Amino acid sequence: MSKRVRVPVIYISGPLTGLADLDEFRAFYEAIGNQGERYGFVVFVPHKHSDPIMNREMTAQQVYYQDYTQVSQAGLMIAYVGRKSHGVGQEIEIAREHGIPVILLSETDCVISRMTLGNPTIWKHLLAPDLKSLVDVLEEFLLQVGLYQTLN
């Protein structure tokens, strides 16, 4: 009988509602998700399940309970905070409530709320000049701390 190993879940948090450049952000969140999956993690990317355009039929309550459940069961949250978002703030607070570490991502020229930065669940705030560079900086950090293991 083989031993069952639980694969850690990474929750990707980031604004979706009201973005003029939504496709660019979808691609950014998916790039982070693909990176996590390459290293063996299960990754929950919310817009793949409750996109404000593609899943308009979902009620606000359905979105809330789905995301609450996914955040509370994750082992790590990666949150893009370069654009203001009530939902991202709520998800970070849900992570805090459940003791889930959060890595913040933002561009170097963004001003981030001290309330967000001061949240005790924040593990690290990673900065880069643009979204593509943020994906690379995230991978470098997670390899450095041993969360991602180099694949041979």
C-alpha positions in Angstrom: 0.0 0.0 0.0 1.5 3.4 -1.0 1.6 6.3 1.3 -0.6 9.2 0.2 1.2 12.6 0.1 -0.8 15.8 0.2 0.3 18.2 -2.5 0.5 21.8 -1.1 -1.9 24.3 -2.6 -1.0 27.8 -3.7 -3.7 30.4 -4.0 -3.1 33.2 -6.5 -4.8 36.4 -5.5 -5.1 39.5 -7.7 -7.6 42.1 -9.0 -10.0 41.1 -11.7 -13.0 43.4 -11.5 -13.0 46.6 -13.5 -9.6 46.2 -15.2 -9.3 47.6 -18.7 -6.3 45.3 -19.2 -7.9 42.2 -17.8 -6.4 39.9 -20.4 -2.9 40.9 -19.4 -3.6 40.2 -15.8 -5.2 36.9 -16.5 -2.0 35.9 -18.4 0.1 37.1 -15.4 -1.9 35.1 -12.9 -1.7 32.0 -15.2 2.1 32.4 -15.6 2.4 32.3 -11.8 0.1 29.3 -11.6 2.0 27.5 -14.4 5.2 28.1 -12.5 3.8 26.6 -9.3 2.5 23.6 -11.2 5.9 23.0 -12.8 7.3 22.5 -9.3 4.6 20.1 -8.3 2.1 22.3 -6.5 -1.7 22.4 -7.0 -2.5 26.0 -7.9 -5.9 27.7 -7.6 -6.2 30.6 -10.0 -9.6 32.2 -9.2 -10.4 33.6 -12.7 -10.3 30.1 -14.1 -13.4 29.4 -11.9 -15.2 32.7 -11.3 -14.0 35.2 -13.9 -16.2 38.4 -13.7 -16.7 38.2 -17.5 -16.6 34.5 -18.3 -18.6 33.4 -15.3 -21.2 36.2 -15.0 -23.8 33.7 -13.8 -22.1 33.2 -10.5 -23.6 35.2 -7.6 -21.5 37.3 -5.4 -22.1 34.8 -2.6 -21.0 31.9 -4.7 -17.7 33.7 -5.5 -17.2 34.6 -1.9 -17.7 31.1 -0.5 -15.6 29.5 -3.3 -12.7 31.8 -2.7 -13.0 31.7 1.1 -12.9 27.9 1.0 -9.9 27.9 -1.4 -7.9 30.5 0.6 -8.6 28.7 3.9 -7.3 25.4 2.5 -4.2 26.7 0.8 -0.7 26.4 2.1 0.5 29.6 0.6 -1.0 32.7 -1.0 0.7 34.8 -3.7 -1.1 38.1 -3.9 -0.6 40.8 -6.6 -1.2 44.2 -4.8 -0.1 46.6 -7.5 -3.7 47.6 -8.2 -6.2 48.4 -5.5 -8.7 45.7 -4.9 -11.2 45.1 -2.1 -11.2 41.4 -2.9 -7.5 40.9 -2.6 -7.6 42.7 0.8 -10.3 40.3 1.9 -8.4 37.3 0.7 -5.2 38.4 2.5 -7.3 38.8 5.7 -8.8 35.3 5.2 -5.2 34.0 4.9 -4.3 35.7 8.2 -7.3 34.2 9.9 -6.1 30.7 8.9 -2.4 31.2 9.4 -1.5 31.1 5.8 1.7 32.9 4.7 1.3 35.5 1.9 3.8 36.7 -0.6 3.0 40.1 -2.0 3.9 41.1 -5.5 3.9 44.6 -7.0 5.8 46.9 -9.3 8.6 49.0 -7.8 6.7 52.2 -8.5 3.5 51.2 -6.7 2.4 52.6 -3.3 1.0 49.8 -1.2 -1.2 50.4 1.9 0.6 50.2 5.2 -2.4 48.2 6.4 -1.6 45.5 3.9 2.1 45.6 4.4 1.6 45.5 8.2 -0.5 42.3 8.1 1.3 39.7 10.2 0.7 37.0 7.7 2.9 38.7 5.1 6.0 36.6 4.5 7.7 38.7 1.8 7.0 41.6 -0.5 8.6 41.1 -3.8 9.2 44.1 -6.2 10.0 44.3 -9.9 9.6 46.8 -12.7 6.8 44.9 -14.6 4.5 41.9 -14.4 6.9 39.6 -16.4 9.8 40.4 -14.1 7.6 39.7 -11.1 7.1 36.1 -12.3 10.9 35.7 -12.5 11.6 37.4 -9.2 9.0 35.1 -7.5 10.5 32.0 -9.0 14.0 33.1 -7.8 12.8 33.8 -4.3 10.9 30.5 -4.0 13.9 28.6 -5.2 16.2 30.5 -2.8 14.1 29.6 0.3 13.7 26.0 -0.8 9.9 26.0 -1.5 10.6 25.3 -5.1 13.2 22.6 -5.7 15.3 22.7 -8.8 14.0 20.2 -11.3 16.5 18.0 -13.0 
